[in-house]
Amino acid sequence: MKSLLAGFLLLSAAVLQAAELPAWISPEHQDHPRVGQVLDLATGRWLQPRELVQQLRNEQYVLLGEKHDNPDHHSLQLWLLKELHAQRPQGAFVMEMLAPFQQPALNQLHGRGLPADGALREALQWGEAWDWDGYGALVRWGLKAPQQLLAANLDREEIRAIYQTPPGLAEAYDKQARERIEQIIADAHCGKLPAEHFPAMASIQQARDQRMAEVMALARPPALLVSGSFHVRKDIGVPLHWSASAAPVVVIFAEAGGTIPGAEQADYIWLTAAMPAVDHCADW
């Protein structure tokens, strides 16, 4: 009885000490009845974010899938990282937004006083592909905190080599997975990508997922990956190439007002405010 009471008191203290959740930045669906809550796809229960922290604190590997242009996803990732780190030391923080050529600079800067944003971006050779306003705070936290900050993408030379000689998809992909990947690629190119380019694009997607799985397997646990939601999906992404001893837990940030992914894709869905819809194909 005493041990149960002690455990309850510790849990209560952890909840009380948790940092405030960041305010919404995205303007749409802030008043959705479930916005800010987390759907446990195994049970159908809706959780509060602090309950998710308690669910994840003993997990060795967590994959966070985002919509790249939603600033709330970035701020919630940072909140979750800090909360998990407060529960137990984070072993590694892994980012799709970083490539191997940047790892030496990351290692050199880690644990030291960091310069202003402009100098830090220059030191990391941070390009225009990823918005620094969205990821800068995550990178800074990763460089200051004691855990590893690891790059999980491909270098441009690797991408070019795969595009020129695509290896094809591995046996881990069943027919449905292959069809889903083809549809994602087609949608990303507004249905105008010539069919002969599909094998190369699918191979690049596969290689990115394989790289992320490899980096996570070599990372010091508990390890957490931040990447696009397609990459973390259980049916088509990183989990298909998993080799680490413990299975990953997949959390996908999804915008309220849209379709909620199912259990074949993730373990948890964190519903957030939404950015205005943009027709990326309008000027294609």
Secondary structure as UniProt FT lines:
FT   HELIX           2..17
FT   TURN            30..31
FT   TURN            33..36
FT   STRAND          38..40
FT   TURN            41..43
FT   STRAND          46..47
FT   HELIX           49..56
FT   TURN            57..58
FT   STRAND          61..66
FT   TURN            68..69
FT   HELIX           71..87
FT   STRAND          92..95
FT   TURN            96..97
FT   HELIX           100..102
FT   HELIX           103..109
FT   TURN            110..111
FT   HELIX           117..124
FT   HELIX           132..144
FT   STRAND          148..151
FT   HELIX           156..164
FT   TURN            171..172
FT   HELIX           175..188
FT   TURN            189..191
FT   HELIX           195..197
FT   HELIX           198..218
FT   STRAND          223..228
FT   HELIX           229..232
FT   TURN            234..236
FT   HELIX           238..241
FT   STRAND          249..255
FT   TURN            256..257
FT   TURN            263..265
FT   STRAND          268..272
FT   TURN            280..283
//
